[in-house]
Amino acid sequence: MLRAMPLLLWCLLIYFLSSRQSVPVSYLFEHEDKLFHACGYAVMGGLFWFWVRGYPNVQARAAAAAGLLFCSLYGASDEWHQSFVPGRDVAAGDWLADTLGAALMLTILVRHALAVAESRG
């Protein structure tokens, strides 16, 4: 359970930020929020990866698939949660950015894990 704590705390932070009417961020360019979403869920994907890969016999691709599913579903549930917060709304683009950010991070981690495994023979 302790190994999952960083992921749990990250999910709670996202939930907390989504519960606010606005997030205290100054945007420098249009759609910058999509970059924030992608980065936040890339972190989530990485935290999920390191939690799951700490268990014996968990294959890289299986960990990545589970992580992508988890992050995408969490992103969807977060958008639904925001529909109940005054001043917030549901945005499919935000969910897509969440999912793509997690997918990018998990792809990088799988490729790295496979390269390391190949180098070890």
MDAnalysis code that builds the backbone (N, CA, C; Angstrom):
import MDAnalysis as mda
import numpy as np

u = mda.Universe.empty(363, n_residues=121, atom_resindex=np.repeat(np.arange(121), 3), trajectory=True)
u.add_TopologyAttr("name", ["N", "CA", "C"] * 121)
u.add_TopologyAttr("resid", np.arange(1, 122))
u.add_TopologyAttr("resname", ["MET", "LEU", "ARG", "ALA", "MET", "PRO", "LEU", "LEU", "LEU", "TRP", "CYS", "LEU", "LEU", "ILE", "TYR", "PHE", "LEU", "SER", "SER", "ARG", "GLN", "SER", "VAL", "PRO", "VAL", "SER", "TYR", "LEU", "PHE", "GLU", "HIS", "GLU", "ASP", "LYS", "LEU", "PHE", "HIS", "ALA", "CYS", "GLY", "TYR", "ALA", "VAL", "MET", "GLY", "GLY", "LEU", "PHE", "TRP", "PHE", "TRP", "VAL", "ARG", "GLY", "TYR", "PRO", "ASN", "VAL", "GLN", "ALA", "ARG", "ALA", "ALA", "ALA", "ALA", "ALA", "GLY", "LEU", "LEU", "PHE", "CYS", "SER", "LEU", "TYR", "GLY", "ALA", "SER", "ASP", "GLU", "TRP", "HIS", "GLN", "SER", "PHE", "VAL", "PRO", "GLY", "ARG", "ASP", "VAL", "ALA", "ALA", "GLY", "ASP", "TRP", "LEU", "ALA", "ASP", "THR", "LEU", "GLY", "ALA", "ALA", "LEU", "MET", "LEU", "THR", "ILE", "LEU", "VAL", "ARG", "HIS", "ALA", "LEU", "ALA", "VAL", "ALA", "GLU", "SER", "ARG", "GLY"])
u.atoms.positions = np.array([
    [0.828, -1.206, 0.000],
    [0.000, 0.000, 0.000],
    [0.862, 1.254, 0.000],
    [1.967, 1.218, 0.710],
    [2.842, 2.381, 0.778],
    [3.369, 2.762, -0.606],
    [3.616, 1.773, -1.442],
    [4.130, 2.009, -2.785],
    [3.126, 2.805, -3.635],
    [1.846, 2.674, -3.345],
    [0.807, 3.371, -4.098],
    [0.555, 4.792, -3.592],
    [1.163, 5.155, -2.486],
    [0.884, 6.450, -1.865],
    [1.142, 7.655, -2.783],
    [2.254, 7.720, -3.528],
    [2.431, 8.879, -4.413],
    [1.316, 9.010, -5.449],
    [0.887, 7.891, -6.015],
    [-0.219, 7.923, -6.984],
    [-1.497, 8.398, -6.322],
    [-1.782, 7.885, -5.154],
    [-2.983, 8.285, -4.432],
    [-2.957, 9.783, -4.115],
    [-1.833, 10.281, -3.656],
    [-1.718, 11.710, -3.343],
    [-1.876, 12.569, -4.592],
    [-1.325, 12.105, -5.708],
    [-1.458, 12.858, -6.965],
    [-2.928, 12.906, -7.395],
    [-3.623, 11.771, -7.273],
    [-5.048, 11.735, -7.619],
    [-5.851, 12.674, -6.719],
    [-5.507, 12.715, -5.453],
    [-6.195, 13.623, -4.524],
    [-5.922, 15.083, -4.868],
    [-4.703, 15.398, -5.289],
    [-4.388, 16.762, -5.699],
    [-5.222, 17.165, -6.910],
    [-5.308, 16.287, -7.887],
    [-6.124, 16.582, -9.073],
    [-7.587, 16.762, -8.680],
    [-8.081, 15.911, -7.798],
    [-9.462, 16.031, -7.332],
    [-9.677, 17.379, -6.632],
    [-8.729, 17.750, -5.777],
    [-8.832, 19.022, -5.060],
    [-8.865, 20.192, -6.043],
    [-7.949, 20.194, -7.015],
    [-7.907, 21.288, -7.987],
    [-9.179, 21.331, -8.824],
    [-9.730, 20.169, -9.137],
    [-10.967, 20.115, -9.922],
    [-12.188, 20.566, -9.128],
    [-12.079, 20.556, -7.824],
    [-13.191, 20.969, -6.970],
    [-13.278, 22.479, -6.816],
    [-12.256, 23.178, -7.276],
    [-12.229, 24.641, -7.162],
    [-12.925, 25.267, -8.371],
    [-13.522, 26.431, -8.148],
    [-14.208, 27.119, -9.247],
    [-13.225, 27.557, -10.330],
    [-12.013, 27.890, -9.910],
    [-10.980, 28.245, -10.877],
    [-9.628, 27.837, -10.298],
    [-8.694, 27.621, -11.180],
    [-7.351, 27.241, -10.770],
    [-6.468, 28.474, -10.924],
    [-5.681, 28.802, -9.895],
    [-4.878, 30.033, -9.935],
    [-3.663, 29.922, -10.855],
    [-3.924, 29.995, -12.166],
    [-2.866, 29.886, -13.164],
    [-3.044, 30.999, -14.180],
    [-1.951, 31.626, -14.565],
    [-1.985, 32.621, -15.630],
    [-1.586, 31.938, -16.933],
    [-2.428, 32.049, -17.935],
    [-2.159, 31.403, -19.216],
    [-1.386, 32.338, -20.132],
    [-0.361, 31.803, -20.767],
    [0.462, 32.582, -21.686],
    [0.001, 32.466, -23.128],
    [-0.675, 31.353, -23.459],
    [-1.148, 31.156, -24.822],
    [-2.440, 30.347, -24.802],
    [-3.146, 30.411, -25.930],
    [-4.429, 29.725, -26.038],
    [-4.235, 28.210, -25.927],
    [-5.116, 27.568, -25.256],
    [-5.117, 26.113, -25.046],
    [-3.948, 25.626, -24.197],
    [-3.328, 26.535, -23.455],
    [-2.241, 26.133, -22.564],
    [-2.733, 25.146, -21.506],
    [-4.002, 25.228, -21.175],
    [-4.552, 24.295, -20.186],
    [-4.431, 22.849, -20.651],
    [-4.463, 22.616, -21.961],
    [-4.307, 21.246, -22.470],
    [-2.913, 20.725, -22.165],
    [-1.929, 21.593, -22.221],
    [-0.561, 21.213, -21.863],
    [-0.477, 20.851, -20.386],
    [-1.156, 21.627, -19.536],
    [-1.193, 21.313, -18.103],
    [-1.863, 19.961, -17.856],
    [-2.958, 19.720, -18.570],
    [-3.636, 18.436, -18.434],
    [-2.708, 17.292, -18.848],
    [-2.078, 17.427, -20.002],
    [-1.194, 16.367, -20.497],
    [-0.043, 16.117, -19.532],
    [0.548, 17.172, -19.020],
    [1.669, 17.007, -18.080],
    [1.214, 16.366, -16.771],
    [0.085, 16.804, -16.260],
    [-0.431, 16.249, -15.009],
    [-0.731, 14.761, -15.121],
    [-1.293, 14.369, -16.241],
    [-1.622, 12.955, -16.418],
    [-0.420, 12.136, -16.878],
    [0.591, 12.784, -17.449],
    [1.857, 12.085, -17.703],
    [2.489, 11.707, -16.366],
    [2.441, 12.626, -15.416],
    [2.940, 12.317, -14.071],
    [2.132, 11.167, -13.471],
    [0.812, 11.234, -13.613],
    [-0.033, 10.162, -13.079],
    [0.322, 8.823, -13.720],
    [0.510, 8.814, -15.026],
    [0.894, 7.583, -15.709],
    [2.217, 7.035, -15.198],
    [3.175, 7.930, -14.975],
    [4.461, 7.506, -14.437],
    [4.346, 6.956, -13.024],
    [3.548, 7.599, -12.203],
    [3.353, 7.114, -10.830],
    [2.653, 5.761, -10.817],
    [1.679, 5.599, -11.714],
    [1.013, 4.292, -11.822],
    [2.027, 3.230, -12.238],
    [2.835, 3.534, -13.227],
    [3.863, 2.610, -13.725],
    [4.793, 2.151, -12.602],
    [5.327, 3.097, -11.860],
    [6.276, 2.732, -10.808],
    [5.615, 1.962, -9.663],
    [4.343, 2.204, -9.435],
    [3.616, 1.421, -8.427],
    [3.470, -0.028, -8.906],
    [2.959, -0.212, -10.109],
    [2.660, -1.548, -10.610],
    [3.925, -2.339, -10.943],
    [4.903, -1.666, -11.499],
    [6.129, -2.370, -11.886],
    [6.946, -2.815, -10.678],
    [6.602, -2.350, -9.505],
    [7.286, -2.788, -8.301],
    [6.905, -4.191, -7.876],
    [5.874, -4.733, -8.481],
    [5.441, -6.089, -8.163],
    [6.130, -7.071, -9.103],
    [6.482, -8.246, -8.593],
    [7.165, -9.220, -9.453],
    [6.258, -9.725, -10.573],
    [6.876, -10.032, -11.697],
    [6.210, -10.642, -12.851],
    [5.197, -9.750, -13.558],
    [5.246, -8.450, -13.324],
    [4.367, -7.538, -14.064],
    [5.120, -7.102, -15.319],
    [4.564, -7.446, -16.454],
    [5.198, -7.127, -17.733],
    [4.997, -5.651, -18.080],
    [5.959, -5.099, -18.818],
    [5.940, -3.673, -19.159],
    [4.685, -3.279, -19.929],
    [4.348, -4.046, -20.939],
    [3.174, -3.688, -21.755],
    [1.877, -3.798, -20.954],
    [1.790, -4.777, -20.091],
    [0.593, -4.926, -19.262],
    [0.475, -3.766, -18.278],
    [1.597, -3.365, -17.697],
    [1.590, -2.221, -16.778],
    [1.166, -0.951, -17.507],
    [1.670, -0.773, -18.722],
    [1.321, 0.419, -19.499],
    [-0.155, 0.417, -19.887],
    [-0.666, -0.733, -20.301],
    [-2.082, -0.814, -20.684],
    [-2.979, -0.514, -19.486],
    [-2.640, -1.097, -18.346],
    [-3.435, -0.841, -17.132],
    [-3.329, 0.625, -16.729],
    [-2.134, 1.186, -16.834],
    [-1.931, 2.597, -16.488],
    [-2.713, 3.524, -17.399],
    [-2.715, 3.226, -18.688],
    [-3.462, 4.056, -19.627],
    [-4.956, 3.982, -19.345],
    [-5.444, 2.793, -19.081],
    [-6.863, 2.639, -18.744],
    [-7.201, 3.403, -17.468],
    [-6.365, 3.254, -16.442],
    [-6.594, 3.953, -15.180],
    [-6.621, 5.471, -15.390],
    [-5.600, 5.992, -16.067],
    [-5.510, 7.448, -16.258],
    [-6.657, 7.983, -17.101],
    [-7.014, 7.265, -18.141],
    [-8.104, 7.715, -18.998],
    [-9.433, 7.714, -18.250],
    [-9.678, 6.652, -17.485],
    [-10.915, 6.606, -16.701],
    [-10.919, 7.659, -15.597],
    [-9.771, 7.881, -14.970],
    [-9.704, 8.919, -13.943],
    [-9.959, 10.290, -14.573],
    [-9.383, 10.522, -15.749],
    [-9.616, 11.780, -16.456],
    [-11.088, 11.976, -16.788],
    [-11.740, 10.916, -17.246],
    [-13.174, 11.001, -17.555],
    [-13.984, 11.271, -16.295],
    [-13.632, 10.581, -15.208],
    [-14.367, 10.802, -13.954],
    [-14.113, 12.207, -13.424],
    [-12.929, 12.733, -13.667],
    [-12.605, 14.094, -13.239],
    [-13.439, 15.114, -14.021],
    [-13.603, 14.886, -15.301],
    [-14.440, 15.789, -16.094],
    [-15.892, 15.724, -15.610],
    [-16.379, 14.526, -15.313],
    [-17.740, 14.372, -14.797],
    [-17.865, 15.089, -13.449],
    [-16.857, 14.922, -12.595],
    [-16.846, 15.591, -11.288],
    [-16.956, 17.107, -11.462],
    [-16.248, 17.653, -12.448],
    [-16.273, 19.095, -12.665],
    [-17.646, 19.603, -13.090],
    [-18.466, 18.722, -13.634],
    [-19.796, 19.159, -14.051],
    [-20.656, 19.572, -12.859],
    [-20.256, 19.174, -11.655],
    [-20.985, 19.530, -10.442],
    [-20.395, 20.742, -9.719],
    [-19.277, 21.263, -10.239],
    [-18.592, 22.386, -9.603],
    [-19.024, 23.675, -10.299],
    [-19.600, 24.621, -9.554],
    [-20.007, 25.889, -10.172],
    [-18.826, 26.570, -10.864],
    [-19.060, 27.029, -12.076],
    [-18.020, 27.706, -12.835],
    [-17.139, 26.765, -13.648],
    [-17.317, 25.474, -13.500],
    [-16.531, 24.492, -14.256],
    [-17.457, 23.755, -15.207],
    [-16.886, 23.151, -16.232],
    [-17.691, 22.389, -17.167],
    [-16.910, 21.176, -17.667],
    [-17.597, 20.329, -18.384],
    [-16.999, 19.129, -18.955],
    [-16.379, 19.509, -20.301],
    [-15.145, 19.078, -20.518],
    [-14.472, 19.371, -21.784],
    [-13.807, 18.102, -22.303],
    [-14.307, 17.617, -23.427],
    [-13.738, 16.410, -24.027],
    [-12.270, 16.624, -24.387],
    [-11.908, 17.841, -24.755],
    [-10.514, 18.144, -25.085],
    [-9.593, 17.976, -23.890],
    [-10.092, 18.299, -22.713],
    [-9.293, 18.096, -21.496],
    [-9.060, 16.614, -21.249],
    [-10.112, 15.816, -21.410],
    [-9.983, 14.369, -21.229],
    [-9.012, 13.777, -22.253],
    [-9.100, 14.263, -23.494],
    [-8.190, 13.781, -24.530],
    [-6.744, 14.135, -24.188],
    [-6.526, 15.355, -23.704],
    [-5.170, 15.762, -23.290],
    [-4.681, 14.906, -22.124],
    [-5.569, 14.597, -21.179],
    [-5.215, 13.713, -20.058],
    [-4.725, 12.365, -20.584],
    [-5.521, 11.787, -21.459],
    [-5.230, 10.455, -21.986],
    [-3.946, 10.461, -22.815],
    [-3.771, 11.473, -23.641],
    [-2.561, 11.545, -24.470],
    [-1.307, 11.764, -23.636],
    [-1.410, 12.567, -22.585],
    [-0.259, 12.771, -21.702],
    [0.173, 11.477, -21.034],
    [-0.809, 10.726, -20.537],
    [-0.503, 9.434, -19.914],
    [0.065, 8.471, -20.944],
    [-0.519, 8.441, -22.139],
    [-0.047, 7.535, -23.195],
    [1.395, 7.837, -23.579],
    [1.729, 9.108, -23.680],
    [3.105, 9.481, -24.029],
    [4.089, 9.004, -22.971],
    [3.800, 9.280, -21.709],
    [4.700, 8.864, -20.640],
    [4.830, 7.350, -20.591],
    [3.718, 6.647, -20.680],
    [3.755, 5.188, -20.594],
    [4.466, 4.573, -21.794],
    [4.346, 5.179, -22.956],
    [5.083, 4.711, -24.130],
    [6.583, 4.859, -23.921],
    [6.988, 5.983, -23.399],
    [8.409, 6.204, -23.103],
    [8.914, 5.169, -22.100],
    [8.141, 4.920, -21.061],
    [8.565, 3.968, -20.034],
    [8.627, 2.536, -20.558],
    [7.678, 2.141, -21.398],
    [7.710, 0.796, -21.987],
    [8.924, 0.652, -22.889],
    [9.153, 1.627, -23.740],
    [10.307, 1.548, -24.653],
    [11.607, 1.452, -23.878],
    [11.702, 2.211, -22.801],
    [12.902, 2.154, -21.972],
    [13.046, 0.777, -21.322],
    [11.960, 0.263, -20.758],
    [12.002, -1.047, -20.095],
    [12.380, -2.145, -21.080],
    [11.831, -2.091, -22.289],
    [12.152, -3.104, -23.291],
    [13.600, -2.990, -23.755],
    [14.099, -1.774, -23.884],
    [15.500, -1.583, -24.278],
    [16.443, -2.113, -23.196],
    [16.119, -1.858, -21.945],
    [16.943, -2.366, -20.846],
    [16.913, -3.887, -20.827],
    [15.746, -4.472, -20.993],
    [15.612, -5.935, -20.990],
    [16.403, -6.542, -22.149],
    [16.351, -5.897, -23.309],
    [17.090, -6.397, -24.478],
    [18.596, -6.304, -24.270],
    [19.035, -5.245, -23.641],
    [20.475, -5.076, -23.416],
    [21.022, -6.092, -22.416],
    [20.148, -6.573, -21.549],
    [20.559, -7.577, -20.561],
    [20.575, -8.979, -21.155],
    [19.969, -9.081, -22.350],
    [20.015, -10.359, -23.055],
    [18.945, -11.231, -22.667],
])
